[in-house]
């Protein structure tokens, strides 16, 4: 019985910055009792233009940190890291690791859609991971992957020309709509922050935020593994860590997540 299981060890979440908080906020809705360690690798932002080798190095460093923090599981709340690094690190740790793309592909592919668009970072698009994973479950599915150039910069406020970037969104959505997708996957955890911008050019129900099915899967898997914290209380903790600029992290997170304590800087030795 779920009520009997109380495992207080924290669950680790990581992303390049505030993007993973769009996953964490959904996770909080389904599992409010879990203790959380969140790592934003802000010094390496954006991940989208990094090489595979760099991304594997960052992921390994963060996973080592999580291991030191004695987590019971790690959520890769970053599509880029899931696409480029997960395969290289997945067997090196003795706790479950949940990569967003590979975890969500099955339920998205099984919804019966046959034309799907994916907006993601350049590194994710380059990997072709979404197409590969979706085709595993629906070989006939047609997938168009497009990079949302500089979109992460708008969210993290590192963009030098926000007006130009917002214009790019309009053009990139138009380009995607030419493909006539039945759904468009937001394949970067920063993108849900831009929903107000997207819905100027396309209806909201065209977009899929994979985080929705992601957190449901994680919940059921934690229950199956008997490592869920089913304690019926809401006084769980959240500890935030970043590799640089903790104040900016809190500020950028603000519209979607109330980061109550200033993140601690952990200079990860990759
Ligand atoms: N939020 C991340 C993702 O889901 C990475 C964005 C970036 O830093 O480029 O891909």
Boltz pocket constraint, residues with backbone or C-beta under 6 A from the ligand:
constraints:
  - pocket:
      binder: B
      contacts: [[A, 15], [A, 16], [A, 17], [A, 19], [A, 20], [A, 44], [A, 45], [A, 46], [A, 47], [A, 48], [A, 49], [A, 77], [A, 78], [A, 79], [A, 80], [A, 81], [A, 121], [A, 124], [A, 152], [A, 187], [A, 188], [A, 189], [A, 190]]
      max_distance: 6.0
